[in-house]
């Protein structure tokens, strides 16, 4: 007799974490050393969520360091 596993109802709950860019780079480095079949989806999710945030941070930093012009 084979048992069928019931899906965990919490599997689809969204959780939010905060990491620095340095911490994310460490996580991605570790995932990059894992087998592709295990890490590819997770790396993709991190990139999908992180890229817009990173681009916004780069732009904010650029604007902060841009010389001020007076009218």
The 8 nearest C-alpha neighbors of each residue, nearest first, counted from 0:
[[1, 2, 3, 4, 5, 6, 7, 8],
 [2, 0, 3, 4, 5, 6, 7, 8],
 [1, 3, 4, 0, 5, 6, 7, 8],
 [4, 2, 5, 1, 6, 0, 7, 8],
 [5, 3, 6, 2, 7, 1, 8, 0],
 [4, 6, 7, 3, 8, 2, 10, 9],
 [7, 5, 8, 4, 10, 9, 3, 11],
 [6, 8, 9, 10, 5, 11, 4, 12],
 [9, 7, 10, 6, 11, 12, 5, 13],
 [8, 10, 12, 7, 11, 6, 13, 14],
 [11, 9, 7, 8, 12, 6, 13, 14],
 [12, 10, 9, 13, 8, 7, 14, 6],
 [11, 13, 9, 10, 14, 8, 15, 7],
 [14, 12, 11, 15, 10, 9, 16, 8],
 [13, 15, 12, 16, 11, 10, 17, 9],
 [16, 14, 13, 17, 12, 18, 48, 45],
 [17, 15, 18, 14, 13, 19, 23, 45],
 [16, 18, 15, 19, 23, 22, 20, 14],
 [19, 17, 22, 23, 20, 16, 21, 24],
 [18, 20, 22, 21, 23, 17, 24, 25],
 [19, 21, 23, 22, 24, 18, 53, 25],
 [22, 20, 24, 19, 23, 25, 18, 26],
 [21, 23, 19, 25, 24, 20, 18, 26],
 [24, 22, 26, 20, 25, 21, 27, 18],
 [23, 25, 27, 21, 22, 26, 28, 20],
 [26, 24, 28, 22, 23, 27, 29, 21],
 [27, 25, 23, 29, 28, 24, 30, 22],
 [28, 26, 30, 24, 29, 25, 31, 23],
 [29, 27, 31, 25, 26, 30, 24, 32],
 [28, 30, 26, 32, 31, 27, 25, 33],
 [31, 29, 27, 33, 32, 28, 38, 26],
 [32, 30, 28, 29, 33, 27, 38, 35],
 [31, 33, 30, 29, 28, 34, 35, 27],
 [34, 32, 30, 31, 38, 35, 29, 37],
 [33, 35, 37, 36, 38, 32, 31, 30],
 [36, 34, 38, 39, 37, 33, 31, 32],
 [35, 37, 34, 38, 39, 40, 33, 41],
 [38, 36, 35, 34, 39, 33, 40, 41],
 [37, 39, 35, 41, 30, 40, 36, 42],
 [40, 38, 42, 35, 41, 36, 43, 37],
 [41, 39, 43, 42, 38, 44, 37, 36],
 [40, 42, 44, 43, 38, 39, 45, 37],
 [43, 41, 45, 39, 40, 44, 38, 46],
 [42, 44, 40, 46, 41, 45, 47, 39],
 [45, 43, 47, 41, 46, 42, 48, 40],
 [44, 46, 42, 48, 43, 47, 49, 41],
 [45, 47, 49, 43, 44, 48, 50, 42],
 [48, 46, 44, 45, 49, 50, 43, 51],
 [47, 49, 45, 46, 50, 44, 51, 52],
 [48, 50, 46, 52, 45, 47, 51, 53],
 [49, 51, 53, 52, 46, 48, 47, 54],
 [52, 50, 54, 53, 49, 55, 48, 47],
 [53, 51, 55, 49, 50, 54, 56, 48],
 [52, 54, 56, 50, 55, 51, 49, 57],
 [53, 55, 57, 51, 56, 52, 50, 58],
 [56, 54, 58, 52, 53, 57, 59, 51],
 [55, 57, 59, 53, 58, 54, 60, 52],
 [56, 58, 54, 60, 55, 59, 61, 53],
 [59, 57, 61, 55, 60, 56, 62, 54],
 [60, 58, 56, 62, 61, 57, 55, 63],
 [59, 61, 63, 57, 58, 62, 56, 64],
 [62, 60, 58, 64, 59, 63, 65, 57],
 [63, 61, 65, 59, 64, 60, 58, 66],
 [62, 64, 60, 61, 65, 59, 66, 58],
 [63, 65, 61, 62, 60, 66, 59, 67],
 [64, 66, 62, 63, 61, 67, 60, 68],
 [67, 65, 64, 68, 63, 62, 69, 61],
 [66, 68, 65, 69, 64, 63, 62, 70],
 [69, 67, 66, 70, 65, 62, 64, 63],
 [68, 70, 67, 66, 65, 62, 64, 63],
 [69, 68, 67, 66, 65, 62, 63, 64]]
